[in-house]
Amino acid sequence: MSDDKQQPQVCYEQELQTLRKLQSGRDRPEGLKPFDVLVQEGLRAKELQAAKQPVVAYWCNFVPDELVLAAGAIPVRLDTGCLGLHQAGQQLVPYDTCCLVRADAGAVLQSVWQVAYADMIVTPTSCDGKKKLASILSKDRQVHVLNLPPFDRDERWVSSWLSEIFRLKDRLEKLTGKRITRRRLQDAVQLVNQRTRVLRRLNFLRSHARLPISGADAFFVMQASFTADCGWWIEKGQNLLEELEDRLAQGLGIQPKARILVTGSPILWPDYRWLFLLAEAGAEVVADEMCSATQRLYNPVVVDERTLDGLMQACAERVLLPSTCPCFTDSDGRFDRLYELIDAYKIDGVVSHTLRLCQLYDADSLDLVAGLKKKGVPVLQLQTEMGPQDDGRLRNRIDAFVEILRPD
């Protein structure tokens, strides 16, 4: 690690632009200010620079935070929606690669602070782009590859996944020089489960007819967990929840023209442009089925046996069994989850989002859209790429969709 590496200015400027857009929202909750400061002042970068523990950076949701914490390391998720990084990544991976993989490659090339202070990068094999990126990075960095099974519920493959998690345990212990004991892992599980409880309370509030927080701000809070200290996020999240509950009790909040559920390829900070377009059309995202938001935090670690092996199995299952990622051969779990959310959050319409060249979500969208239409749920298909493209065309499509859902 090099202490003189800083977050590239090209990404920081885009983050501040998005943050200013969030802050321009009318009657925005005060409890969001600590999350704003986290971005504005680069607090987490300074903490990692001064940290005595090793930093473990990773992509996707398949790396159990609780395992990293129990090893005495700091977990940081790398996925980014930065336009400048996605452009820089073309030096490392071909242009005709998913823009998310290109952005992740750019983060490495530009040595953003999450990468600059990382002692090890963990890469799950969730798509071909991530697999190849791991191969490229392993030439001059400490990289650990987590091999995902093709099926997420078949007993044989679940057993294979548990072996992968034990292999990660060994690698983490070697990195930190600390053993992952039953006590340490149990403490980490309790902390991560507390974070889950905060998220569930937040999302319950978003199910109300009047929303105490905008969809974009909800994404902002959830994605702050990518890099923020887990205990810090829990404390600030609980403070925010108390304010949001008071706002609902006073009849305050947003009453959207249409209630939207988003699914598909991840929406990643700071590329929130079409979340803003939805809000400008009078709609709000009240629920999501995305690995970059609710999926990441929603499911607790369910422990059957409080032995070390039992805790390890619970951590392995927490990131695998509830996952709705289309990287698995069977995607039925994702469709079932969508229908549950549509009923629970009184959804008016669904936006199915794919990033250009994201083959997994692109292929999955055909069955998804057909199933939603069969159930009479209005759905808008959006394919985007990071950065400003034809936002006028995107705005027109979103405006038309919202107007269909709730004509004036």
N, C-alpha and C positions, 0 to 999 in steps of 0.2 A: 504494500500500500504506500501511496505517496501523499503526504499531508498537503502538498501544494496544488493538488488537483481540485478544481472548483466546478460547479454546475455551469454548463455552457450558456452564454448570454442568450443565444438564439432560442433556447427552451425557456429560460427564465422570463423573457419578454412575453412569450405566448401565455405563460402561466399568469402573469400579472394582468394581461388583457382579459383573460377569462375570469379572473378574480374580480376585476372591476365590473364586469358584466353581472356577476353574481351580486355584488354589493349594491348595484343600482336597483335591485328589487325593492319594491315598496313594502314598508313595514317588515323588514327582515329581522328575524329573531336575534337578540343580543348574544345568545349562547353560541352563535356561529363565529364570534370574533376570535376566540382562541385558535380555531381551525384556519381562519384567515391569516393570523400572525404566523402560524406554522409555515405557511407558504411565503408570506411577504419577507420574513426575516431569516428564512433558511435555518430555522432552529434545529431541525433534525440533522441537517448536514453537519452543524457545529457539534452536536452531541456525538455523532458517529466518529467524527474526526478525533474527539477527545476520549472516546470509549476505550476501556481496557479489555473488554471482551471481543472475541472475533465476530465479524459480521458475515452472515450467510445470506446471500442474495439469491432469489429464485424467480422463475416464471410460473404462471398458471396457479391453480388452486390445490395441486396434489401434494404439496410439501406441508406436512403438519407443523404449524407454528409451535405447538406445544413440545414437540420433540427437539426443535432447535433451542427453545428456551430452557428445557431441562438439561441440555448439554452445556449451558452457560454461554450461549451465543446469542446474537441479536438477529432476528429474522427480518428481512426486507424484501418486499415484492418489487420486481423490476418493470413490469409491463407499463408502457407509456403511450400516450396519444400525441406526442410532440411532433409537429410538422417538420421542424428543423432536423430532428434526429432521424426521422423516416427518410429524409432526403440524403442525409449523411450515410445512412446504412447501405446505400447502393454501392458503396466502395467495397463492401464485404459480402453482400448477397446480391443476386441478379435483380433487375428491376421488376421482372415478372414473378415476384414473390409477394406474398401477402404483406400489406403495408405495416401491419403490426410486427411481423418478424423483421422487416427492414428497420422499423423504429427501435426495436430491441437491439439489433445489430449496431445501429447508430449510437445508442446509449453506451455501448462498449467502446466504440471507436472514439467517441467524444469524452469518454471517462466522466460521465455524469457522477455526481457524488455518491449515488447508491452503488455504482460500480467501482469508483475510485477507492472506496473504503472497504470493499468486499474482500474477504479472505478466501471465500469459496462461492462458486455459483452452482446451484442445483437446477438441472433442466429435466423436467418430465417429458416423455416422448409423446406429447399430446397431438402433435402434427408433424408432417414431414419437414416443414420449415424449421421448427424448433430442434428437431433431431439433427439436421444438418448444421444448424447454428452451433449446437453443442460440440459437434465434431471440429468445426473451425476454431472455436474458442479454446478447446482443450490443448491446442498446440503451445499456448504460452500462458495459460491460466489454470488454476485448480478448479476443475469442473467435475461434478458428480451427476451421472445420468440415472434418472429413475425410469425404469421400463414399465410402462403401463400395459395391463392385460387387454386383449381384444374384447373381452366381456367383463362387465362389472358386477355381475350377480352369480355367475357360475362358480360353484364351490371350488373347483379345481383352480380357477384363475384367481379367486380371492386368496387362496393359499399362496399362490405365486406372488401376489402383491404384498402379502405379509412378509415374505422373504425379502422383498425389495426394501421394505421399511426397516427391517432389521439390518440390512446392508447399509442403509443410510445412517442408522444408529451407530454402527461401527465407525463409519467415516467421520461423523460429528465428534465422537469421543476422541478419535485420533487428532482431529483439528484443534479441539479445545483442551485436551489433556484431562478432561473430567469424565467420570462415569455417569451415565444416565441411570440413576437409581430409582427405585420405586417411589421414594419420598419426593425426589425432585420432579419426577414425571407427574405425580399426583398433584403437586402444587401448580405445575404449569397447566395441567388439565383444568383445574379449578379456575385459574385466571382466564384462560381462553373461553371457558363456558360462561364466565361472568360477562365477557365481551358479547357473546351470543345473546345473553338475556337483554342487554342494552339494545342490541339491534332489533330483537323481536318486539320490544316495547315501542321502538321508533316506528317500525312498520305497522304495528297495530294502530298507532295514531294516524298513519297515512290511509287507513281504511275508512276513516270518518268522512262524512259528506263534506265537511269543511276541513281544509288541509292546513295544519299549523306550520308547514314547511313546504317549499317548492320542490319539484322533482329534481331539478338541477342541484339544489342545495343538499338534498338527501344523498345524491350520488357523491357529492363533494365530501360529505361527512364519512360515508362508507369507504371511499377511496383514500381518505386520510389514514385509514388503518393499514394501507400498504406499507407505509414507512414509519408511522408514529409509534412510540413506545406503547405497548399494550395497556399498561396501567394508566398512562396519561390519557389514552383514548377513552378508556372506561370512565375515568373521572369527568372529563369534559363532556362526554356523551350523556352521562347521568345529569349533569347540570343543565344541558340543553333540553333533556326530556322533561325536567321539572318545569322549565319555562314553556315548553310546547303544551304540556298538560294544562297549565294555567291559561294559556291563550285559548284553548278549546273551551275551557270552563267559562271564559268571558265572551264566547261567541266570536272570537277573532279568527282570522285565517283566510285562506284562498278558497273561493267557491268556483271551481273550474267549469268551463263550458262543456268539456268532455273529459272523462277519466280514461287514461291510457295505460296499457301494459306494454312494456318493451321486452323483446326477446331477441336472441341471435348473437351475432358477433359482438364482442365487448365494446362498450363506450368507455373511453379512457381519458382521464385528465391529461392535458387541458383541452381536449377536442370535444367540447360540449355544444358545438354550434347547432345541431339539429334538436337538442333538448331545448335550447333557447327559442328556436323557431316554433316548436310546439307550444311553448308558453305564450309567445307573441300571437299565436292563432287562437288563444283562449283555452287551450287544453293543458293538462298537467299529467306528468307521469306519476302515477300513484303506486305502481308496483312494477317489479321487474323479475325476469328469469334470466339473469346474466351472471357469468363468473366474475365480472368486474364489479359487482355490487352485492345484492342480497345473497346469492349462492355462496359467496366467500365466507360469510359470517353467520348464516342462518342456522346451521345444524350443529348441535352440541356433541361433545364426546360422550357416548353412552357406555358406561363401564359396568360390565357384568361381574368381573372378578378383579379385585384390587391387588392382585399380584403384578409384578413387572410385566410378565407375559400378557396378562389380561389387559393391562393399560396399553401396552404396545398394540395389541389387536384392536382395541377400541379406537386408538388414534388412526390406525390404518384404515379402519372401516369408516371413520368420520369423513375422510376426504374421498373415499371411493364409492361407497354404496349409495349415498344420496345424490351423487353427481349426475347432472343431466347433460354433460358434455357429449356432443355428437361424435367424438373420437371413438366411442364404443360402437360395436356392431349393432346393438339394439338401442333404439332411441325412444321406445315407448314411454319410458319413465319421464322424459321431458314433456311429452304431449299431455300425460296425465297431470303433471304439475301445473301446466298452463291452464288447464280447465279448472283446477282447484282455485287458482289465483283469480281467474275471471269471475267466479262466483263470489269469492270472499271479498274482493275489492270493488264489486259492482262495476266492472269494466265496460266501457262503451265501445272501445275499439283497441285493436292490437297493432303495434308496429313491429314487423319482422325485419330485423336489420342484418345485412351482411356486409362485411368489408370486401372490397374487390380482391379476388383471387383467394378468398378464404373458402376453400373447396368443401370443407366439412359442413359449415352452416349453409352454404349455397345449395348443396345437394339435399340437405335436410329440409330446406324451406319448401320444397315442392309438396311433400306430404303434409307438412305443417299447415300451409295455406289451404290446401284442399280440405283438411280436417276441420279447420276453423270455419271455413265457408259452409261446410256441410252442417255445422252446428248453428249457423246463422250469425256468427261473430264477424263483424266488419274487420278487415285486415288491410294494412298498407305495407307493401314490400319496398324497402329502401336499400339500395346498394351505394355505399359511400367509400371514399378514400380520405385519408387524413389531409387536413388543410383546406383552404378556400378553393372550391371548385366552382360549379355552377350553382351558387346558393340561391339565385333567383328561381331556377327551375325547382330546386328542392323546396323552397318556400311555397311555390305555387301548388305543388303536390300535397304538402302538409296542410295548407289552407283549405284546399278542396276536400281533403279527407275529413278534417274537423267539421267543415260545413255540412258534409253528408251526415255525420254522426249527430250533430245538433244544429240544424238550420235555424237562423235567427227568425 
